[in-house]
């Protein structure tokens, strides 16, 4: 497997204190920090971060405590979410900072990229220098304490001696360190699909069978049911059908060399694989570790060929059109979404295959339910809400969004910014002193609140928590008035989900002879 040979040296250490270690690719910076701490001999109980100066990027522990130290001039990434590969291949040296009080700075150099590393865990190859005492004031405090302990007549000798005892320097145990690094995986990489499925109760195994629309499973005892599911889950037909709806994160997991992924407890990015019985999961303090059996990886490589990947892309695109149609209109005939899909892809979809496809879409992959031949946004599935919106839509035509608008909403989660939203973004940047990305995020959030039928009060509540200059702007009558005016213009541009565009004649709708139309930002073209 691919790996990186790193040299980690404590900055300003004389003689140099360094370690040479090989780490596997595909791990996150959170996992790299754990490896570096063990490699250096640190206990690992302090905060840390990675700094890529040439890239202008820092990778950090995301916590309320750490926000205080955040460098506002750099882009800050979450170490739990960020994989090391791209960064280690773009910049061959970076800084690892451990303990923001003592400020142990390490220069990390990428010495070599290894294509055929034989292990799936890190390994220290060589080292120089013992491990300094933690909490001693960093490298300079460490040297000062060495000087004091070398002179029994020093006035602080007894104080320091009582504090550190005989362990100002901890002897480096290479074999013990490598055993600790090897144990990081806790045997998870060797997990089998049988072990994963055996952990479930018989009723849970039956639910997995239902997820895959399997039949004949009820006659089996638990041990037999496990064997039955192993055969079915690894089969070409079942795997190709179920894996059509995998997320990009899950595809990356299957195609990487690693067999484990650690994420925060609330993070369910691998939840679809879990629901299908393809991965195991165990708790590691406040995190979840997902374990992918090797036979699942091997079956994926064999079953899910290039033609399947093309099919999956088509499925992903088709589903995007249904999700977007449901979100835009609230209630939309299936055939309208199919018309949009055909317009942009040139691909035909008959009614039978379309309805079969929609019934196969997992609940967590769609924002709609199916009622007859209609897509209904989940927010409106309750009878009262459904009837209310249906009444509002009677006699109206559906506005046809452009391909760009559909892709922006479907892939990015927001509508393309028009003139008014761009002006609001500029206002946040110029008057609110926000960076470009933060200003855009504020605008996207405002747009989202508007699209789901939110109120101005909800927008202001959001700004109070997320907009740095909010309080000062509210105290200034002129600034407050300008902010409200620009939000109102952005509101008109976006159109609310609650109204679904069924507004009275507006400046935009005046461009057409038909005032009864479900609006969408952009040119008005009724779909007949």
Residue, then its C-alpha position, 0 to 999 in steps of 0.5 A: x500500500x502507499x505510505x509516507x516516510x516522515x522525519x519529525x524533529x523538535x525545532x531548536x533542539x540541540x543536539x537534534x531530537x528526531x524520529x523517522x517513521x513511515x505512516x500509511x496513506x489515506x488516514x486523517x490528520x487526527x490519526x496522524x496526530x496520534x501517530x506523531x504523539x506516540x512516535x515522539x513519546x508524548x502522552x498526547x493529552x494536550x491540544x495540537x495543530x498542523x501548519x502548512x505555511x506555503x499553502x496558507x492552511x492550518x489543520x486543527x482540532x475543532x473545539x470551543x477551546x481551540x477557537x480562541x487560538x485560531x489564526x484568522x489569516x489562514x484557512x482552518x480545516x478540521x483534522x477529523x475530516x481531512x485526509x493527509x495525502x493531498x497535503x503531504x504531496x503538495x508541501x514536503x514539510x510542515x509544522x506540527x505544534x503540540x501543547x499550546x502552552x509549552x509550544x513544542x514545535x516539530x518540523x515534519x519533512x516528507x522524505x519519501x513516498x512509498x508505493x509498496x509499504x507492506x503494513x497497514x500501520x505506522x512504524x518508527x525506523x530510526x530515532x535520535x535523542x530521548x523524549x523530553x519531560x512534558x509540561x516543562x515549558x517547551x524546549x527552552x524550559x527543558x534545557x533550563x531544567x537540565x542546567x538546574x539539575x546539573x548544579x545541585x547548588x542552584x537555588x531551584x535544584x530541590x524544587x525541580x528535583x522534587x517535581x520531575x524526580x529522575x525522569x526529566x528525560x524519558x528513555x526512548x523504547x523503540x520496540x515499545x513504541x512500534x508495538x503501540x503504533x501497531x496496536x492503534x488498529x485494535x485488530x479492526x483491519x482484520x475484521x470479516x463480514x461474518x464477524x460483523x454480521x454475527x454481532x447482530x441479533x437475528x431480528x436485526x439480520x432480518x432487517x438487513x435482509x429486508x433492506x436488500x429486498x431478499x426473500x426466503x430468509x425467515x426459515x433460517x436460524x441465526x447462524x444460517x442467516x449469517x451465512x445466507x447474508x454473506x452470500x447475498x451481500x457479496x453477490x454481484x446483483x445485490x451489491x451493484x443494486x445497493x451500491x448505486x446510492x453510496x455517497x462519495x465518502x463511502x466510495x472513497x472508503x471502498x477504494x482506499x487501502x485502509x479498512x477503518x475510518x474514525x469519525x465523530x460519534x454523530x457523523x454517519x457518513x458511512x451510515x448507508x454501508x452500515x444499514x446494508x450490513x457491509x461495515x461494522x462499527x465500534x465506539x472509541x471514546x467520543x468517536x465511531x470507528x467504521x470497519x470494512x471487511x476485506x472481502x467486501x472491498x474485494x467483492x466491490x473491486x470485482x463486481x463494481x466495474x467501470x460500466x457500473x460506475x457509469x450507471x451509478x453516475x446516471x443514477x446519481x444525476x436522475x435522483x438529483x433531478x427528483x430531489x430538486x423538483x421536490x424541493x422547488x415545488x413541494x408537490x410535483x408530478x413525477x413526469x415533470x422531473x423526468x422531463x427536466x432530466x430528459x431535457x438536460x441528458x437526452x435520456x428517456x425514462x419510461x413510467x414503469x422503470x421510473x417508479x421502480x427506481x423511486x421505490x428503490x431509493x433509500x429514505x436517507x437519500x431523498x427529500x421526498x415521499x411518493x404519493x401516487x404519481x407525485x413527488x411530495x417534499x417530506x415537509x409537506x407529507x402531513x395531510x393538512x400541509x399537503x392539502x394546503x399546498x395542493x390548493x395553492x398550486x391548483x391552476x398554476x404551471x411549473x416554472x422550468x429551472x435551467x440546468x445550471x440552477x438544478x445542478x447548483x441546488x442539487x450538488x451544492x445545496x443552494x441556488x445560484x446567486x443573482x444580482x441581489x444576493x451578490x450585493x448582499x455578499x459584497x455588503x457582508x465583505x465590505x461593511x461587515x469585514x467578513x472574508x469572501x468564503x464566510x460572506x458567501x456562507x452567510x448568504x447561503x444560509x439566508x437563502x436556505x432559511x428563505x427557501x424553507x419558508x423561514x422568517x426574518x426573525x430566524x435570519x436575524x437570530x442566525x446573523x446574531x450568532x454567525x455575523x461578527x459585526x452584527x451587534x455594531x451594525x444593529x446600533x447604527x440606524x443607517x447600517x441596519x436599514x441597509x442590511x434589512x433592505x439588501x436581505x429583502x431584495x435577496x428574499x424577493x430574488x430567492x422566493x420562499x418555499x412556503x409560497x412556492x412562488x405562488x406570489x401575486x404579480x411581481x416585477x419578475x412575473x410581469x415579464x410573462x402573460x401568465x401570472x399563475x406560475x410557480x416561480x423559480x429564480x431566472x427567466x420565466x418559461x412555463x412548462x406546458 
